[in-house]
Amino acid sequence: MSRFGLPDGIQACLFDLDGVLTRTASVHRAAWRDVFDPLLVSAGQPPFTDEDYARFVDGKPRRDGVRDFLAARGITPAEGSPGDSPDADTVSGIASRKNVLLLKRLEEHGVQVFPGSVAYLRVVHGSGIPTAVVTSSANGAEVIRAAGIEHLIDQRVDGVVADREGLSGKPAPDTFLEAARRLGVEPAEAAVFEDARAGVAAGRAGGFGLVVGVDRGGQADALRESGADVVVDDLSQLLDSS
Ligand SMILES: O=P(O)(O)OC[C@H]1O[C@@H](O)[C@H](O)[C@@H](O)[C@@H]1O
């Protein structure tokens, strides 16, 4: 390892957003719980758990999260279409409902950052290493703006960009590969920072030079099993190791 805990040859850093840079993974999880629990009650099933979130939803595009979690409980709603009302019990309607609840929670609580991550981002960016945010969230631009970290990010590949460009979401590597392409580096020259199992798997599948798992609580083994090269609790640990 050389500078910033990065192996020699790493020339760009690709950061997930929710749960890596901003404390918003828990806000997403709470909004998902708000939307899934009433459906589960109607189906006579136990409530949505943190493990359900980590296994089936975390890191994935919104509609994939709806489909994958409900399928795991044997529930297969109709797809519907992207314009479906938030009241509809289709995949698209449930996804819209989750977004309404997420935006309400974000408005009420604001967006907090992880200070260690912002310190790391600032040092890396300040040293001339290009940076990107790669998030499945269609709210990526707003969350970055609310966090006040726009000036530290050179490229953003979020859920809106992925939809527009027809990129498959995590755990497919496509959004990370697009970010590397935009920064002008090969995957082997880029490091991926992820807190979600699906995101770590995407980094591994893309052949990136380093996949850093960020464990925000009890996920270290699962992140390693998904393909993380190293696991840290906080990105500031990588500054200490330099
Ligand atoms: O609903 P959004 O804002 O488009 O976000 C989609 C997904 O984005 C990811 O960043 C989160 O880890 C998931 O929890 C979330 O569901």
The ligand as an SDF file (V2000), in Angstrom:
LIG
                    3D

 16 16  0  0  0  0  0  0  0  0999 V2000
  -34.7390    5.3390   -3.9960 O   0  0  0  0  0  0  0  0  0  0  0  0
  -33.4700    5.9220   -4.5110 P   0  0  0  0  0  0  0  0  0  0  0  0
  -33.1180    7.2490   -3.8500 O   0  0  0  0  0  0  0  0  0  0  0  0
  -33.4540    6.0140   -5.9990 O   0  0  0  0  0  0  0  0  0  0  0  0
  -32.3220    4.9570   -4.0680 O   0  0  0  0  0  0  0  0  0  0  0  0
  -32.1650    3.6320   -4.5460 C   0  0  0  0  0  0  0  0  0  0  0  0
  -31.1730    2.9030   -3.6370 C   0  0  0  0  0  0  0  0  0  0  0  0
  -29.9740    3.6550   -3.5630 O   0  0  0  0  0  0  0  0  0  0  0  0
  -28.9430    3.0890   -2.8130 C   0  0  0  0  0  0  0  0  0  0  0  0
  -27.8880    3.9920   -2.7370 O   0  0  0  0  0  0  0  0  0  0  0  0
  -29.3840    2.7320   -1.4210 C   0  0  0  0  0  0  0  0  0  0  0  0
  -28.3880    1.9420   -0.8480 O   0  0  0  0  0  0  0  0  0  0  0  0
  -30.6900    1.9580   -1.4240 C   0  0  0  0  0  0  0  0  0  0  0  0
  -31.1900    1.7970   -0.1360 O   0  0  0  0  0  0  0  0  0  0  0  0
  -31.7140    2.7000   -2.2430 C   0  0  0  0  0  0  0  0  0  0  0  0
  -32.9030    1.9970   -2.2310 O   0  0  0  0  0  0  0  0  0  0  0  0
  1  2  2  0
  2  3  1  0
  2  4  1  0
  2  5  1  0
  5  6  1  0
  6  7  1  0
  7  8  1  0
  7 15  1  0
  8  9  1  0
  9 10  1  0
  9 11  1  0
 11 12  1  0
 11 13  1  0
 13 14  1  0
 13 15  1  0
 15 16  1  0
M  END
$$$$
